[in-house]
Amino acid sequence: MRILLLGGTTEAGALARALAAAGADAVYSYAGRTRAPVGQPLPTRTGGFGGTEGLRGYLRTEAISHVIDATHPFAARISANAVAACACAGVPLLALERPGWTEAPGDNWTRVPDLADAARALPRDPANVFLAIGRQNLDAFAGLPHRFLLRFVDAESVPLPGAVRVVDRGPFTMAGDMALMQAHHIGLVVAKDAGGTGARAKLDAARALGLPVILIDRPAIPARPVAATVDEAMAWLHRADRGV
């Protein structure tokens, strides 16, 4: 058994540690969007595969027998490519996907289907907005009259004129995010429904401060088997190794 782990998330790191502890023959793949990714206890590759056909070729040349997609829930392209490539190559695929967030008492969320609708849902009058969606696809918010607060893992140029950049890496805390929002006089938060605990703090902070949140729904991904925890993913591999 030789495993390709498509990573970049907290869950992928936890699974990498479990695979290493089990002595599994596995490769960890980063997309390459972060300049200084977290080190992993597995052999690591960085960069894209070249679409579905490129990934299919990699599975063949590297003799990959199983693929686990533990990428970000919004990494729709690589996830769709993995579904197609694994189907063509006859390689079993499992997604390690953290559940999305659910509202708690006191939350004031507006759910929207995509980034364009999130931009349209912002108020017309200028506001201080914590645009907590990473550095991809910020062009949807270009030209709007708001003052945006952006938080990136890497120190890089601010892609929105007039925006303020903070460089930090999660997991974050509610107290820390409350302090951040108060320091920048934030009146509204825009976030992706990433799920998990590492990025939840901004939603808890918004609730504590009585701030509204525009929450972007996850993109559609072709159907594939899904595990919600590292233990479930490891059990899937154990069953496959036994031929069950």
C-alpha positions as CSV (number, residue, x, y, z in Angstrom):
1,M,0.0,0.0,0.0
2,R,1.3,3.4,-1.0
3,I,-0.7,6.5,0.0
4,L,-0.9,10.0,-1.4
5,L,-2.2,12.5,1.2
6,L,-3.4,15.7,-0.3
7,G,-2.9,18.1,2.6
8,G,-2.6,21.6,3.8
9,T,-5.0,21.5,6.7
10,T,-4.8,20.8,10.4
11,E,-6.5,17.5,9.8
12,A,-4.0,16.6,7.2
13,G,-1.2,17.2,9.6
14,A,-2.8,15.0,12.2
15,L,-3.3,12.2,9.7
16,A,0.3,12.6,8.5
17,R,1.4,12.0,12.1
18,A,-0.8,9.0,12.4
19,L,0.5,7.5,9.1
20,A,4.1,8.1,10.2
21,A,3.5,6.5,13.6
22,A,2.0,3.5,11.8
23,G,5.0,3.2,9.5
24,A,2.9,3.7,6.4
25,D,4.4,4.3,2.9
26,A,2.9,7.7,2.2
27,V,3.6,11.0,0.5
28,Y,2.3,14.4,1.7
29,S,1.4,16.8,-1.0
30,Y,1.2,20.6,-0.5
31,A,-0.5,22.8,-3.2
32,G,2.4,25.3,-2.8
33,R,0.4,28.4,-2.0
34,T,2.1,29.0,1.4
35,R,5.8,30.1,1.3
36,A,6.7,28.4,4.6
37,P,4.4,25.4,5.1
38,V,4.4,23.4,8.3
39,G,6.9,20.6,8.2
40,Q,5.5,17.0,8.1
41,P,6.7,13.7,9.3
42,L,6.3,12.2,5.8
43,P,8.1,12.6,2.5
44,T,6.7,15.8,1.0
45,R,6.0,17.2,-2.5
46,T,4.9,20.8,-3.3
47,G,3.1,22.1,-6.3
48,G,0.2,21.2,-8.6
49,F,-0.1,18.0,-10.6
50,G,-1.2,19.6,-13.9
51,G,-4.9,18.9,-13.7
52,T,-6.7,15.6,-13.8
53,E,-4.4,14.0,-16.3
54,G,-1.3,15.1,-14.5
55,L,-2.6,13.6,-11.2
56,R,-3.6,10.4,-13.0
57,G,0.0,10.2,-14.4
58,Y,1.4,10.8,-10.9
59,L,-0.7,8.0,-9.4
60,R,0.6,5.6,-12.1
61,T,4.3,6.6,-12.0
62,E,4.5,6.7,-8.2
63,A,2.5,3.4,-7.8
64,I,-0.1,5.1,-5.5
65,S,-2.6,2.6,-4.3
66,H,-4.8,4.9,-2.2
67,V,-5.5,8.6,-2.0
68,I,-6.8,10.7,0.9
69,D,-8.0,14.2,0.1
70,A,-7.5,16.3,3.3
71,T,-7.3,19.6,1.5
72,H,-9.3,22.7,2.5
73,P,-13.1,22.4,2.0
74,F,-12.8,25.3,-0.5
75,A,-10.1,23.7,-2.6
76,A,-12.7,22.5,-5.0
77,R,-10.5,22.2,-8.1
78,I,-8.0,19.7,-6.6
79,S,-10.8,17.8,-5.0
80,A,-12.7,17.5,-8.2
81,N,-9.5,16.5,-10.0
82,A,-8.8,13.8,-7.4
83,V,-12.3,12.3,-7.9
84,A,-11.8,12.2,-11.7
85,A,-8.2,11.0,-11.6
86,C,-8.8,8.2,-9.1
87,A,-11.9,7.0,-11.0
88,C,-9.9,6.8,-14.2
89,A,-6.9,5.1,-12.5
90,G,-9.0,2.7,-10.4
91,V,-7.4,4.1,-7.2
92,P,-9.6,4.2,-4.0
93,L,-10.2,7.8,-2.8
94,L,-11.3,9.0,0.6
95,A,-12.0,12.6,1.7
96,L,-11.0,13.6,5.2
97,E,-13.5,16.5,5.6
98,R,-14.2,18.4,8.7
99,P,-17.9,19.2,9.3
100,G,-19.1,22.7,8.6
101,W,-20.0,25.2,11.3
102,T,-23.5,25.5,12.8
103,E,-25.0,28.6,14.4
104,A,-25.2,28.9,18.1
105,P,-27.5,31.1,20.2
106,G,-26.4,34.7,19.8
107,D,-25.0,34.3,16.3
108,N,-26.1,36.7,13.6
109,W,-25.1,34.9,10.3
110,T,-26.2,35.5,6.8
111,R,-25.3,32.5,4.6
112,V,-24.5,33.1,0.9
113,P,-23.6,30.7,-1.9
114,D,-20.3,32.2,-3.1
115,L,-17.9,35.1,-3.0
116,A,-19.8,37.3,-5.4
117,D,-22.9,37.0,-3.3
118,A,-20.8,37.8,-0.2
119,A,-19.6,41.0,-1.8
120,R,-23.2,41.9,-2.8
121,A,-24.4,41.3,0.8
122,L,-22.1,44.0,2.2
123,P,-23.7,47.3,3.2
124,R,-23.7,50.1,0.7
125,D,-22.2,52.6,3.1
126,P,-18.5,52.3,4.1
127,A,-17.8,49.9,6.9
128,N,-14.8,48.2,8.6
129,V,-14.9,44.6,7.5
130,F,-12.8,41.7,8.6
131,L,-12.5,39.8,5.3
132,A,-11.3,36.5,6.7
133,I,-11.2,34.5,3.5
134,G,-7.5,34.1,2.8
135,R,-5.7,35.7,-0.1
136,Q,-7.5,33.9,-3.0
137,N,-10.3,35.5,-5.0
138,L,-10.1,38.9,-3.3
139,D,-10.9,40.5,-6.6
140,A,-14.6,40.0,-5.9
141,F,-14.4,42.8,-3.3
142,A,-12.3,45.2,-5.4
143,G,-13.9,48.7,-5.8
144,L,-16.1,48.5,-2.8
145,P,-16.1,51.5,-0.4
146,H,-15.1,49.5,2.7
147,R,-12.0,49.3,4.8
148,F,-10.9,45.7,4.8
149,L,-8.9,43.9,7.4
150,L,-7.0,40.9,5.9
151,R,-5.1,38.1,7.7
152,F,-2.5,36.1,5.8
153,V,0.0,33.4,6.7
154,D,2.6,35.0,4.5
155,A,3.9,38.6,4.5
156,E,3.0,39.8,1.0
157,S,1.5,42.9,-0.7
158,V,-2.0,43.9,0.1
159,P,-4.2,43.0,-3.0
160,L,-7.0,45.5,-2.1
161,P,-6.3,49.2,-2.1
162,G,-6.7,50.7,1.4
163,A,-6.9,47.3,3.1
164,V,-4.9,46.5,6.2
165,R,-2.9,43.3,6.4
166,V,-2.1,41.2,9.5
167,V,0.3,38.3,9.2
168,D,-0.5,35.4,11.5
169,R,-0.9,31.7,11.5
170,G,-3.7,29.8,13.4
171,P,-5.1,28.2,15.4
172,F,-6.5,31.5,16.8
173,T,-8.3,32.2,20.0
174,M,-11.6,34.0,20.7
175,A,-9.9,36.5,23.0
176,G,-7.2,37.2,20.4
177,D,-9.7,37.7,17.6
178,M,-11.9,39.9,19.8
179,A,-8.9,42.1,20.5
180,L,-8.0,42.2,16.8
181,M,-11.6,43.2,15.8
182,Q,-11.8,45.8,18.5
183,A,-8.4,47.3,17.6
184,H,-9.5,47.7,14.0
185,H,-13.1,48.8,14.9
186,I,-14.6,46.0,12.9
187,G,-18.3,46.2,12.3
188,L,-18.8,43.0,10.2
189,V,-17.1,39.7,9.4
190,V,-16.9,37.8,6.1
191,A,-15.8,34.2,6.4
192,K,-15.9,30.9,4.5
193,D,-17.6,27.9,6.1
194,A,-14.3,26.2,6.6
195,G,-15.4,24.2,9.7
196,G,-13.0,22.8,12.3
197,T,-11.7,24.5,15.5
198,G,-8.6,26.4,14.3
199,A,-10.5,29.1,12.5
200,R,-13.7,29.1,14.5
201,A,-12.5,31.8,16.9
202,K,-13.5,34.7,14.6
203,L,-17.1,33.5,14.7
204,D,-17.1,33.2,18.5
205,A,-15.5,36.6,18.7
206,A,-18.1,38.1,16.4
207,R,-20.9,36.6,18.6
208,A,-19.3,38.0,21.8
209,L,-19.0,41.4,20.2
210,G,-22.5,41.3,18.7
211,L,-21.2,41.6,15.1
212,P,-23.0,40.2,12.0
213,V,-21.2,37.5,9.9
214,I,-21.6,36.8,6.2
215,L,-20.7,33.1,5.9
216,I,-19.9,31.7,2.5
217,D,-21.2,28.2,1.8
218,R,-18.8,25.4,0.6
219,P,-18.5,24.8,-3.1
220,A,-20.0,21.7,-4.7
221,I,-17.6,18.8,-5.0
222,P,-18.3,15.5,-6.9
223,A,-19.5,12.7,-4.6
224,R,-16.8,10.7,-2.8
225,P,-16.5,8.7,0.4
226,V,-16.0,10.9,3.3
227,A,-14.4,10.5,6.8
228,A,-14.9,13.1,9.5
229,T,-12.0,12.1,11.7
230,V,-8.4,10.9,11.5
231,D,-9.5,7.6,13.2
232,E,-12.1,7.0,10.6
233,A,-9.5,7.6,7.8
234,M,-7.0,5.2,9.4
235,A,-9.8,2.6,9.8
236,W,-10.6,2.9,6.1
237,L,-6.9,2.3,5.3
238,H,-6.7,-0.7,7.6
239,R,-9.8,-2.2,6.0
240,A,-8.3,-1.7,2.6
241,D,-5.0,-3.2,3.6
242,R,-6.9,-6.3,4.8
243,G,-8.9,-6.4,1.6
244,V,-12.2,-5.9,3.4
